[in-house]
Amino acid sequence: MVSERADIAVIGAGAAGVMAAIAAGRAAMEAGAGLRIVALDGAKTLGAKVLVAGGGRCNVTHHHVDERAYAGSSRHSIRNVLGRFDVPRTIAFFREIGVELKQEDTGKLFPTTDRARTVLDALLSEARRVGVELWHPWRVASVRAFDGGFEVQREVAEACDEVRSLVARRVILATGGKALPKSGSDGQGYSIAKSLGHTMTPRIFPALVPLTTPEGHFLRELSGVSVPAEVIVRGAGAKAIASFTNSVLLTHFGLSGPAILDASRYLADARHADPQAALVLNFAPGSAPGDLDQTLVSAKGPGIARWLAESLVFHARVPGHTNRGLPERLSRALCEHAKVDPSAPVQSLTRAQRTAIVSAVTSLAVPITGDRGFTHAEVTAGGVPLAEVRLDAMESRATPGVHLCGEICDVDGRIGGFNFQWAWSSGHIAGSAAARSLIAGT
Ligand SMILES: Cc1cc2nc3c(=O)[nH]c(=O)nc-3n(C[C@H](O)[C@H](O)[C@H](O)COP(=O)(O)OP(=O)(O)OC[C@H]3O[C@@H](n4cnc5c(N)ncnc54)[C@H](O)[C@@H]3O)c2cc1C
């Protein structure tokens, strides 16, 4: 069997793994240490997720990142990691490798080229510049710890003379989670982490995922409508657990768009605790039901549906939308749902009709049958708890010498560049620490 030796084996060359490999390579170069760093990935072509991210533009980070944008492990631990390689350092890092970032109104940062390819190419060429070897497709089946190192076994070799195992002094586990499995991130890393003494959170589920509604639900008829809304997750006793104001996209299967994606993991969590937990939409975001009721009492108009489409004004502003008027098709559908004739003059509405309209517009409970699963999810909720990792080095407490970073950890962020920021921060810590421990001979 052909076997080779390396100082550091990085398993998974996605965002976190490539960042870890670069950080390790840079630390070795600075120290003149000449470490052999090999990044292994099962994918034929590298960087699938970077390329699809942000609609092909790659939303690299957000101008304001803090732990409140994340869920999973304790927020204190997440802050600890983010603070060690923060947004200014991330922006500086990308500038050093030739990627200028620009900030959009939403606070999201993208490459000035608006091309994800710029980000991927720069990362891979920096990895090569600092001496990282990128081996792919090279899918890892198992990692065995022995006294003094780790034996990383390849899943299958194309030919018998190909390298079947890599013996390394340090391992960085950056295999991602289960989101977008065709990219190569299919949860295999969890088995490897378990074999190295880690536990997993009891639940691993899709996050940032579109939601499905029952067949025949009236909102499905409005497929293609994009509307600003507040999406509220209500748990037991109708308590609001989480709320997100942003675009909602009505689709042929149910609901999508950033506000829905952000809410999805909180709904899944709430439903796990209480199957009655509900998703409520407010199409007049920033305005309370009482505000609309008061306005309607004195409003005049030829038809309530037209009034909602032309004269409804709400307080919250969502980028890409005005804060005035509902899409015509939606306003008609909401009137019909409220069992009010869309052409009924506003001043003719009875109190009961007004209440029904206000409820449909500002507190529409939408039945949710499920989500579209890992195939359509942007990230994974759950994974290796941060409590099992020494945060200053992202090093396994169970098996010292193994470092973990990226989505394999029990950390998931909102839409907006937060998940990549987690990958950059945790990856940088893992890679630098792995290299430094070898340089220091510890
Ligand atoms: C459609 C989509 C759009 C997104 N857009 C954004 C965005 O704009 N901004 C943002 O912040 N986040 C975005 N995300 C989330 C972001 O892409 C992930 O959080 C991030 O890529 C996680 O990085 P990672 O390196 O931990 O895992 P991954 O990127 O999943 O990389 C893991 C790598 O490990 C490899 N691998 C897995 N198992 C093995 C094995 N056994 N052996 C060898 N290799 C293995 C895989 O092939 C893969 O290359 C998006 C995600 C999706 C799916």
The ligand as an SDF file (V2000), in Angstrom:
LIG
                    3D

 53 58  0  0  0  0  0  0  0  0999 V2000
  -26.1340   27.4730   -1.8510 C   0  0  0  0  0  0  0  0  0  0  0  0
  -25.3080   28.0100   -0.7040 C   0  0  0  0  0  0  0  0  0  0  0  0
  -25.0220   29.3690   -0.6500 C   0  0  0  0  0  0  0  0  0  0  0  0
  -24.3000   29.8750    0.4480 C   0  0  0  0  0  0  0  0  0  0  0  0
  -23.9960   31.2110    0.4640 N   0  0  0  0  0  0  0  0  0  0  0  0
  -23.2800   31.7000    1.5020 C   0  0  0  0  0  0  0  0  0  0  0  0
  -22.8750   33.0690    1.5180 C   0  0  0  0  0  0  0  0  0  0  0  0
  -23.0640   33.8040    0.5340 O   0  0  0  0  0  0  0  0  0  0  0  0
  -22.2340   33.5420    2.6280 N   0  0  0  0  0  0  0  0  0  0  0  0
  -21.9540   32.7270    3.7090 C   0  0  0  0  0  0  0  0  0  0  0  0
  -21.3970   33.2020    4.6860 O   0  0  0  0  0  0  0  0  0  0  0  0
  -22.2590   31.4230    3.6930 N   0  0  0  0  0  0  0  0  0  0  0  0
  -22.9060   30.8900    2.6100 C   0  0  0  0  0  0  0  0  0  0  0  0
  -23.2010   29.5580    2.5910 N   0  0  0  0  0  0  0  0  0  0  0  0
  -22.7070   28.7200    3.6940 C   0  0  0  0  0  0  0  0  0  0  0  0
  -21.2120   28.4350    3.5150 C   0  0  0  0  0  0  0  0  0  0  0  0
  -20.9750   28.0090    2.1840 O   0  0  0  0  0  0  0  0  0  0  0  0
  -20.7500   27.3390    4.4910 C   0  0  0  0  0  0  0  0  0  0  0  0
  -21.0860   27.6910    5.8040 O   0  0  0  0  0  0  0  0  0  0  0  0
  -19.2360   27.1440    4.3970 C   0  0  0  0  0  0  0  0  0  0  0  0
  -18.8900   26.7900    3.0720 O   0  0  0  0  0  0  0  0  0  0  0  0
  -18.7620   26.0620    5.3550 C   0  0  0  0  0  0  0  0  0  0  0  0
  -17.4000   25.8670    5.1330 O   0  0  0  0  0  0  0  0  0  0  0  0
  -16.6860   24.5040    5.5420 P   0  0  0  0  0  0  0  0  0  0  0  0
  -15.3230   24.6010    4.9660 O   0  0  0  0  0  0  0  0  0  0  0  0
  -16.8400   24.2590    6.9840 O   0  0  0  0  0  0  0  0  0  0  0  0
  -17.5190   23.3530    4.8180 O   0  0  0  0  0  0  0  0  0  0  0  0
  -17.7020   23.0730    3.2730 P   0  0  0  0  0  0  0  0  0  0  0  0
  -17.6440   24.3130    2.4820 O   0  0  0  0  0  0  0  0  0  0  0  0
  -18.9150   22.2390    3.1920 O   0  0  0  0  0  0  0  0  0  0  0  0
  -16.4070   22.2300    2.8660 O   0  0  0  0  0  0  0  0  0  0  0  0
  -16.1710   20.9330    3.3350 C   0  0  0  0  0  0  0  0  0  0  0  0
  -15.2560   20.2160    2.3350 C   0  0  0  0  0  0  0  0  0  0  0  0
  -14.9090   18.9440    2.8860 O   0  0  0  0  0  0  0  0  0  0  0  0
  -14.9430   17.9860    1.8790 C   0  0  0  0  0  0  0  0  0  0  0  0
  -15.1770   16.6860    2.4950 N   0  0  0  0  0  0  0  0  0  0  0  0
  -16.2420   16.2750    3.2060 C   0  0  0  0  0  0  0  0  0  0  0  0
  -16.0670   15.0370    3.6580 N   0  0  0  0  0  0  0  0  0  0  0  0
  -14.8490   14.6410    3.2140 C   0  0  0  0  0  0  0  0  0  0  0  0
  -14.0810   13.4390    3.3450 C   0  0  0  0  0  0  0  0  0  0  0  0
  -14.5270   12.3870    4.0200 N   0  0  0  0  0  0  0  0  0  0  0  0
  -12.8510   13.3720    2.7620 N   0  0  0  0  0  0  0  0  0  0  0  0
  -12.3660   14.4520    2.0660 C   0  0  0  0  0  0  0  0  0  0  0  0
  -13.0440   15.5920    1.8980 N   0  0  0  0  0  0  0  0  0  0  0  0
  -14.2670   15.6880    2.4780 C   0  0  0  0  0  0  0  0  0  0  0  0
  -16.0500   18.4260    0.9440 C   0  0  0  0  0  0  0  0  0  0  0  0
  -15.8610   17.9140   -0.3650 O   0  0  0  0  0  0  0  0  0  0  0  0
  -15.9340   19.9460    1.0010 C   0  0  0  0  0  0  0  0  0  0  0  0
  -15.1110   20.4540   -0.0300 O   0  0  0  0  0  0  0  0  0  0  0  0
  -23.8710   29.0080    1.5000 C   0  0  0  0  0  0  0  0  0  0  0  0
  -24.1470   27.6490    1.4080 C   0  0  0  0  0  0  0  0  0  0  0  0
  -24.8470   27.1380    0.3230 C   0  0  0  0  0  0  0  0  0  0  0  0
  -25.1190   25.6500    0.2760 C   0  0  0  0  0  0  0  0  0  0  0  0
  1  2  1  0
  2  3  1  0
  2 52  2  0
  3  4  2  0
  4  5  1  0
  4 50  1  0
  5  6  2  0
  6  7  1  0
  6 13  1  0
  7  8  2  0
  7  9  1  0
  9 10  1  0
 10 11  2  0
 10 12  1  0
 12 13  2  0
 13 14  1  0
 14 15  1  0
 14 50  1  0
 15 16  1  0
 16 17  1  0
 16 18  1  0
 18 19  1  0
 18 20  1  0
 20 21  1  0
 20 22  1  0
 22 23  1  0
 23 24  1  0
 24 25  2  0
 24 26  1  0
 24 27  1  0
 27 28  1  0
 28 29  2  0
 28 30  1  0
 28 31  1  0
 31 32  1  0
 32 33  1  0
 33 34  1  0
 33 48  1  0
 34 35  1  0
 35 36  1  0
 35 46  1  0
 36 37  1  0
 36 45  1  0
 37 38  2  0
 38 39  1  0
 39 40  1  0
 39 45  2  0
 40 41  1  0
 40 42  2  0
 42 43  1  0
 43 44  2  0
 44 45  1  0
 46 47  1  0
 46 48  1  0
 48 49  1  0
 50 51  2  0
 51 52  1  0
 52 53  1  0
M  END
$$$$
